[in-house]
Amino acid sequence: GSNNKMIFSDIPQGQVSATADKYTEDIMYFNMTPSSYASNPVTVVFKHALSWITVNVKKSEGSPKIVIDEIKFTEVNNEGKGTVDGANVIDWELTAEETVVGTALELKEEVTKLVEPLFIPQEMEGDLVIKYTVYSSDTEKFTEVYTKALSALKTDLDTWEPAKHYIYNVEIGTSEILIDPSVTDWAEVEIPVTVQ
């Protein structure tokens, strides 16, 4: 109770994938105070420590075959050390920077989740880069690279915050790329636990 601190060290940032063997586990924590032991029962409310990013993609209606060759977030710190000192915020020290890359995929007119990483909360300083190939026929194709600063795509925020789910809805056509980002809180589930 008096030494009110937890430390997470050397947290690797993996990639959430559609395959069962590639995923990132969420980090959850709860705060206690020196007087927590005196209450009956002890209230335990877990919080998500990481930010959840989803990139949904589809092609515009009537567009020819389009294949996403690569999608990535640049200048994203993927390792860090977080300290919880009893407040509601984790103090993160970011220790490594790496590009997060999605997999190749042929687009359909319905929405497909392309990438769903969990990030250490941080400023949106890099770019969203999408490399894609448009097939005008079986033998003719061209490849384009679309780069957009994350700061230009943000809502009212300039950071990925913990316990927030950031959804980037990308629509690719032969004339333009539309991105409609949104942010939602993860659903809270309270579970009472009585220890006697």
C-alpha positions as protocol buffer text, in pm:
chain_id: "A"
residue {
  index: 1
  type: GLY
  ca { x: 0 y: 0 z: 0 }
}
residue {
  index: 2
  type: SER
  ca { x: 274 y: 250 z: 79 }
}
residue {
  index: 3
  type: ASN
  ca { x: 496 y: 163 z: -218 }
}
residue {
  index: 4
  type: ASN
  ca { x: 231 y: 238 z: -481 }
}
residue {
  index: 5
  type: LYS
  ca { x: 413 y: 155 z: -804 }
}
residue {
  index: 6
  type: MET
  ca { x: 421 y: -93 z: -1090 }
}
residue {
  index: 7
  type: ILE
  ca { x: 673 y: -98 z: -1374 }
}
residue {
  index: 8
  type: PHE
  ca { x: 644 y: -267 z: -1717 }
}
residue {
  index: 9
  type: SER
  ca { x: 983 y: -324 z: -1880 }
}
residue {
  index: 10
  type: ASP
  ca { x: 1095 y: -429 z: -2229 }
}
residue {
  index: 11
  type: ILE
  ca { x: 749 y: -449 z: -2382 }
}
residue {
  index: 12
  type: PRO
  ca { x: 769 y: -583 z: -2740 }
}
residue {
  index: 13
  type: GLN
  ca { x: 512 y: -448 z: -2984 }
}
residue {
  index: 14
  type: GLY
  ca { x: 397 y: -731 z: -3207 }
}
residue {
  index: 15
  type: GLN
  ca { x: 137 y: -731 z: -3479 }
}
residue {
  index: 16
  type: VAL
  ca { x: -223 y: -842 z: -3449 }
}
residue {
  index: 17
  type: SER
  ca { x: -301 y: -1065 z: -3745 }
}
residue {
  index: 18
  type: ALA
  ca { x: -584 y: -1270 z: -3886 }
}
residue {
  index: 19
  type: THR
  ca { x: -379 y: -1581 z: -3818 }
}
residue {
  index: 20
  type: ALA
  ca { x: -390 y: -1734 z: -3473 }
}
residue {
  index: 21
  type: ASP
  ca { x: -12 y: -1759 z: -3439 }
}
residue {
  index: 22
  type: LYS
  ca { x: 49 y: -1384 z: -3473 }
}
residue {
  index: 23
  type: TYR
  ca { x: -106 y: -1155 z: -3217 }
}
residue {
  index: 24
  type: THR
  ca { x: -27 y: -892 z: -2957 }
}
residue {
  index: 25
  type: GLU
  ca { x: -154 y: -925 z: -2604 }
}
residue {
  index: 26
  type: ASP
  ca { x: -311 y: -624 z: -2442 }
}
residue {
  index: 27
  type: ILE
  ca { x: -161 y: -491 z: -2120 }
}
residue {
  index: 28
  type: MET
  ca { x: -415 y: -414 z: -1849 }
}
residue {
  index: 29
  type: TYR
  ca { x: -353 y: -266 z: -1506 }
}
residue {
  index: 30
  type: PHE
  ca { x: -537 y: -120 z: -1211 }
}
residue {
  index: 31
  type: ASN
  ca { x: -446 y: 144 z: -957 }
}
residue {
  index: 32
  type: MET
  ca { x: -446 y: 95 z: -583 }
}
residue {
  index: 33
  type: THR
  ca { x: -402 y: 350 z: -310 }
}
residue {
  index: 34
  type: PRO
  ca { x: -256 y: 312 z: 41 }
}
residue {
  index: 35
  type: SER
  ca { x: -611 y: 294 z: 176 }
}
residue {
  index: 36
  type: SER
  ca { x: -740 y: 36 z: -75 }
}
residue {
  index: 37
  type: TYR
  ca { x: -693 y: -248 z: 171 }
}
residue {
  index: 38
  type: ALA
  ca { x: -925 y: -77 z: 420 }
}
residue {
  index: 39
  type: SER
  ca { x: -1232 y: -77 z: 194 }
}
residue {
  index: 40
  type: ASN
  ca { x: -1461 y: -375 z: 174 }
}
residue {
  index: 41
  type: PRO
  ca { x: -1478 y: -500 z: -95 }
}
residue {
  index: 42
  type: VAL
  ca { x: -1174 y: -361 z: -278 }
}
residue {
  index: 43
  type: THR
  ca { x: -1279 y: -196 z: -604 }
}
residue {
  index: 44
  type: VAL
  ca { x: -1065 y: -316 z: -891 }
}
residue {
  index: 45
  type: VAL
  ca { x: -1112 y: -139 z: -1226 }
}
residue {
  index: 46
  type: PHE
  ca { x: -875 y: -254 z: -1497 }
}
residue {
  index: 47
  type: LYS
  ca { x: -756 y: -11 z: -1764 }
}
residue {
  index: 48
  type: HIS
  ca { x: -607 y: -76 z: -2108 }
}
residue {
  index: 49
  type: ALA
  ca { x: -249 y: 47 z: -2121 }
}
residue {
  index: 50
  type: LEU
  ca { x: -212 y: 39 z: -2501 }
}
residue {
  index: 51
  type: SER
  ca { x: -378 y: 203 z: -2800 }
}
residue {
  index: 52
  type: TRP
  ca { x: -565 y: -20 z: -3047 }
}
residue {
  index: 53
  type: ILE
  ca { x: -534 y: 69 z: -3416 }
}
residue {
  index: 54
  type: THR
  ca { x: -752 y: -80 z: -3689 }
}
residue {
  index: 55
  type: VAL
  ca { x: -710 y: -13 z: -4061 }
}
residue {
  index: 56
  type: ASN
  ca { x: -1015 y: -113 z: -4266 }
}
residue {
  index: 57
  type: VAL
  ca { x: -976 y: -106 z: -4644 }
}
residue {
  index: 58
  type: LYS
  ca { x: -1199 y: -153 z: -4946 }
}
residue {
  index: 59
  type: LYS
  ca { x: -1197 y: -52 z: -5310 }
}
residue {
  index: 60
  type: SER
  ca { x: -1444 y: 191 z: -5461 }
}
residue {
  index: 61
  type: GLU
  ca { x: -1741 y: 41 z: -5641 }
}
residue {
  index: 62
  type: GLY
  ca { x: -1662 y: -35 z: -6004 }
}
residue {
  index: 63
  type: SER
  ca { x: -1285 y: -6 z: -5959 }
}
residue {
  index: 64
  type: PRO
  ca { x: -1063 y: -268 z: -6127 }
}
residue {
  index: 65
  type: LYS
  ca { x: -855 y: -520 z: -5934 }
}
residue {
  index: 66
  type: ILE
  ca { x: -650 y: -347 z: -5666 }
}
residue {
  index: 67
  type: VAL
  ca { x: -390 y: -518 z: -5447 }
}
residue {
  index: 68
  type: ILE
  ca { x: -243 y: -363 z: -5132 }
}
residue {
  index: 69
  type: ASP
  ca { x: 128 y: -443 z: -5154 }
}
residue {
  index: 70
  type: GLU
  ca { x: 220 y: -280 z: -4825 }
}
residue {
  index: 71
  type: ILE
  ca { x: 69 y: -61 z: -4559 }
}
residue {
  index: 72
  type: LYS
  ca { x: 274 y: 86 z: -4280 }
}
residue {
  index: 73
  type: PHE
  ca { x: 294 y: 346 z: -4007 }
}
residue {
  index: 74
  type: THR
  ca { x: 631 y: 518 z: -4007 }
}
residue {
  index: 75
  type: GLU
  ca { x: 808 y: 667 z: -3704 }
}
residue {
  index: 76
  type: VAL
  ca { x: 613 y: 450 z: -3460 }
}
residue {
  index: 77
  type: ASN
  ca { x: 789 y: 358 z: -3136 }
}
residue {
  index: 78
  type: ASN
  ca { x: 733 y: -10 z: -3077 }
}
residue {
  index: 79
  type: GLU
  ca { x: 911 y: -71 z: -2747 }
}
residue {
  index: 80
  type: GLY
  ca { x: 902 y: 113 z: -2420 }
}
residue {
  index: 81
  type: LYS
  ca { x: 898 y: 116 z: -2044 }
}
residue {
  index: 82
  type: GLY
  ca { x: 585 y: 226 z: -1864 }
}
residue {
  index: 83
  type: THR
  ca { x: 554 y: 327 z: -1500 }
}
residue {
  index: 84
  type: VAL
  ca { x: 229 y: 348 z: -1306 }
}
residue {
  index: 85
  type: ASP
  ca { x: 272 y: 557 z: -994 }
}
residue {
  index: 86
  type: GLY
  ca { x: -82 y: 547 z: -853 }
}
residue {
  index: 87
  type: ALA
  ca { x: -228 y: 804 z: -1091 }
}
residue {
  index: 88
  type: ASN
  ca { x: -456 y: 713 z: -1381 }
}
residue {
  index: 89
  type: VAL
  ca { x: -180 y: 763 z: -1638 }
}
residue {
  index: 90
  type: ILE
  ca { x: 119 y: 548 z: -1733 }
}
residue {
  index: 91
  type: ASP
  ca { x: 439 y: 742 z: -1786 }
}
residue {
  index: 92
  type: TRP
  ca { x: 597 y: 588 z: -2098 }
}
residue {
  index: 93
  type: GLU
  ca { x: 962 y: 602 z: -2191 }
}
residue {
  index: 94
  type: LEU
  ca { x: 984 y: 497 z: -2557 }
}
residue {
  index: 95
  type: THR
  ca { x: 1297 y: 297 z: -2632 }
}
residue {
  index: 96
  type: ALA
  ca { x: 1283 y: 185 z: -2996 }
}
residue {
  index: 97
  type: GLU
  ca { x: 1143 y: 309 z: -3324 }
}
residue {
  index: 98
  type: GLU
  ca { x: 1028 y: 83 z: -3601 }
}
residue {
  index: 99
  type: THR
  ca { x: 790 y: 79 z: -3894 }
}
residue {
  index: 100
  type: VAL
  ca { x: 477 y: -133 z: -3855 }
}
residue {
  index: 101
  type: VAL
  ca { x: 389 y: -311 z: -4178 }
}
residue {
  index: 102
  type: GLY
  ca { x: 70 y: -481 z: -4293 }
}
residue {
  index: 103
  type: THR
  ca { x: 39 y: -773 z: -4533 }
}
residue {
  index: 104
  type: ALA
  ca { x: -40 y: -788 z: -4906 }
}
residue {
  index: 105
  type: LEU
  ca { x: -407 y: -833 z: -4987 }
}
residue {
  index: 106
  type: GLU
  ca { x: -639 y: -804 z: -5288 }
}
residue {
  index: 107
  type: LEU
  ca { x: -916 y: -556 z: -5211 }
}
residue {
  index: 108
  type: LYS
  ca { x: -1285 y: -624 z: -5243 }
}
residue {
  index: 109
  type: GLU
  ca { x: -1577 y: -381 z: -5239 }
}
residue {
  index: 110
  type: GLU
  ca { x: -1662 y: -494 z: -4886 }
}
residue {
  index: 111
  type: VAL
  ca { x: -1455 y: -380 z: -4591 }
}
residue {
  index: 112
  type: THR
  ca { x: -1154 y: -591 z: -4493 }
}
residue {
  index: 113
  type: LYS
  ca { x: -949 y: -543 z: -4178 }
}
residue {
  index: 114
  type: LEU
  ca { x: -595 y: -509 z: -4306 }
}
residue {
  index: 115
  type: VAL
  ca { x: -398 y: -448 z: -3988 }
}
residue {
  index: 116
  type: GLU
  ca { x: -483 y: -429 z: -3615 }
}
residue {
  index: 117
  type: PRO
  ca { x: -172 y: -351 z: -3409 }
}
residue {
  index: 118
  type: LEU
  ca { x: -162 y: -245 z: -3047 }
}
residue {
  index: 119
  type: PHE
  ca { x: 69 y: 54 z: -3000 }
}
residue {
  index: 120
  type: ILE
  ca { x: 232 y: 212 z: -2701 }
}
residue {
  index: 121
  type: PRO
  ca { x: 46 y: 545 z: -2660 }
}
residue {
  index: 122
  type: GLN
  ca { x: 247 y: 816 z: -2835 }
}
residue {
  index: 123
  type: GLU
  ca { x: 232 y: 1126 z: -3052 }
}
residue {
  index: 124
  type: MET
  ca { x: 110 y: 1084 z: -3409 }
}
residue {
  index: 125
  type: GLU
  ca { x: 429 y: 1204 z: -3576 }
}
residue {
  index: 126
  type: GLY
  ca { x: 482 y: 967 z: -3867 }
}
residue {
  index: 127
  type: ASP
  ca { x: 297 y: 883 z: -4186 }
}
residue {
  index: 128
  type: LEU
  ca { x: 43 y: 631 z: -4307 }
}
residue {
  index: 129
  type: VAL
  ca { x: 197 y: 483 z: -4622 }
}
residue {
  index: 130
  type: ILE
  ca { x: -2 y: 263 z: -4860 }
}
residue {
  index: 131
  type: LYS
  ca { x: 163 y: 97 z: -5159 }
}
residue {
  index: 132
  type: TYR
  ca { x: -91 y: -53 z: -5396 }
}
residue {
  index: 133
  type: THR
  ca { x: -112 y: -195 z: -5748 }
}
residue {
  index: 134
  type: VAL
  ca { x: -401 y: -135 z: -5988 }
}
residue {
  index: 135
  type: TYR
  ca { x: -459 y: -397 z: -6257 }
}
residue {
  index: 136
  type: SER
  ca { x: -620 y: -252 z: -6570 }
}
residue {
  index: 137
  type: SER
  ca { x: -598 y: -599 z: -6730 }
}
residue {
  index: 138
  type: ASP
  ca { x: -429 y: -932 z: -6665 }
}
residue {
  index: 139
  type: THR
  ca { x: -110 y: -801 z: -6825 }
}
residue {
  index: 140
  type: GLU
  ca { x: -124 y: -426 z: -6755 }
}
residue {
  index: 141
  type: LYS
  ca { x: -81 y: -278 z: -6411 }
}
residue {
  index: 142
  type: PHE
  ca { x: 70 y: 19 z: -6231 }
}
residue {
  index: 143
  type: THR
  ca { x: 187 y: 69 z: -5874 }
}
residue {
  index: 144
  type: GLU
  ca { x: 131 y: 381 z: -5664 }
}
residue {
  index: 145
  type: VAL
  ca { x: 250 y: 488 z: -5318 }
}
residue {
  index: 146
  type: TYR
  ca { x: 13 y: 702 z: -5111 }
}
residue {
  index: 147
  type: THR
  ca { x: 162 y: 887 z: -4815 }
}
residue {
  index: 148
  type: LYS
  ca { x: -39 y: 1091 z: -4567 }
}
residue {
  index: 149
  type: ALA
  ca { x: 87 y: 1247 z: -4245 }
}
residue {
  index: 150
  type: LEU
  ca { x: -86 y: 1097 z: -3941 }
}
residue {
  index: 151
  type: SER
  ca { x: -121 y: 1449 z: -3805 }
}
residue {
  index: 152
  type: ALA
  ca { x: -333 y: 1537 z: -4109 }
}
residue {
  index: 153
  type: LEU
  ca { x: -563 y: 1238 z: -4044 }
}
residue {
  index: 154
  type: LYS
  ca { x: -615 y: 1290 z: -3674 }
}
residue {
  index: 155
  type: THR
  ca { x: -936 y: 1404 z: -3516 }
}
residue {
  index: 156
  type: ASP
  ca { x: -903 y: 1653 z: -3230 }
}
residue {
  index: 157
  type: LEU
  ca { x: -615 y: 1458 z: -3083 }
}
residue {
  index: 158
  type: ASP
  ca { x: -244 y: 1461 z: -3159 }
}
residue {
  index: 159
  type: THR
  ca { x: -161 y: 1139 z: -2974 }
}
residue {
  index: 160
  type: TRP
  ca { x: -275 y: 779 z: -2969 }
}
residue {
  index: 161
  type: GLU
  ca { x: -412 y: 754 z: -2615 }
}
residue {
  index: 162
  type: PRO
  ca { x: -443 y: 443 z: -2398 }
}
residue {
  index: 163
  type: ALA
  ca { x: -771 y: 251 z: -2403 }
}
residue {
  index: 164
  type: LYS
  ca { x: -875 y: 419 z: -2728 }
}
residue {
  index: 165
  type: HIS
  ca { x: -957 y: 230 z: -3046 }
}
residue {
  index: 166
  type: TYR
  ca { x: -851 y: 428 z: -3354 }
}
residue {
  index: 167
  type: ILE
  ca { x: -1019 y: 312 z: -3674 }
}
residue {
  index: 168
  type: TYR
  ca { x: -887 y: 423 z: -4012 }
}
residue {
  index: 169
  type: ASN
  ca { x: -1141 y: 349 z: -4287 }
}
residue {
  index: 170
  type: VAL
  ca { x: -956 y: 356 z: -4620 }
}
residue {
  index: 171
  type: GLU
  ca { x: -1133 y: 346 z: -4955 }
}
residue {
  index: 172
  type: ILE
  ca { x: -913 y: 316 z: -5264 }
}
residue {
  index: 173
  type: GLY
  ca { x: -1034 y: 391 z: -5615 }
}
residue {
  index: 174
  type: THR
  ca { x: -872 y: 478 z: -5942 }
}
residue {
  index: 175
  type: SER
  ca { x: -938 y: 848 z: -5891 }
}
residue {
  index: 176
  type: GLU
  ca { x: -878 y: 906 z: -5518 }
}
residue {
  index: 177
  type: ILE
  ca { x: -814 y: 761 z: -5175 }
}
residue {
  index: 178
  type: LEU
  ca { x: -1056 y: 850 z: -4899 }
}
residue {
  index: 179
  type: ILE
  ca { x: -969 y: 805 z: -4531 }
}
residue {
  index: 180
  type: ASP
  ca { x: -1228 y: 854 z: -4259 }
}
residue {
  index: 181
  type: PRO
  ca { x: -1074 y: 806 z: -3912 }
}
residue {
  index: 182
  type: SER
  ca { x: -1278 y: 759 z: -3596 }
}
residue {
  index: 183
  type: VAL
  ca { x: -1204 y: 700 z: -3226 }
}
residue {
  index: 184
  type: THR
  ca { x: -1400 y: 496 z: -2975 }
}
residue {
  index: 185
  type: ASP
  ca { x: -1342 y: 393 z: -2615 }
}
residue {
  index: 186
  type: TRP
  ca { x: -1307 y: 25 z: -2542 }
}
residue {
  index: 187
  type: ALA
  ca { x: -1617 y: -107 z: -2367 }
}
residue {
  index: 188
  type: GLU
  ca { x: -1586 y: -115 z: -1990 }
}
residue {
  index: 189
  type: VAL
  ca { x: -1690 y: -428 z: -1807 }
}
residue {
  index: 190
  type: GLU
  ca { x: -1706 y: -408 z: -1428 }
}
residue {
  index: 191
  type: ILE
  ca { x: -1670 y: -738 z: -1242 }
}
residue {
  index: 192
  type: PRO
  ca { x: -1720 y: -730 z: -863 }
}
residue {
  index: 193
  type: VAL
  ca { x: -1479 y: -952 z: -669 }
}
residue {
  index: 194
  type: THR
  ca { x: -1516 y: -1013 z: -296 }
}
residue {
  index: 195
  type: VAL
  ca { x: -1222 y: -1169 z: -114 }
}
residue {
  index: 196
  type: GLN
  ca { x: -1302 y: -1287 z: 240 }
}
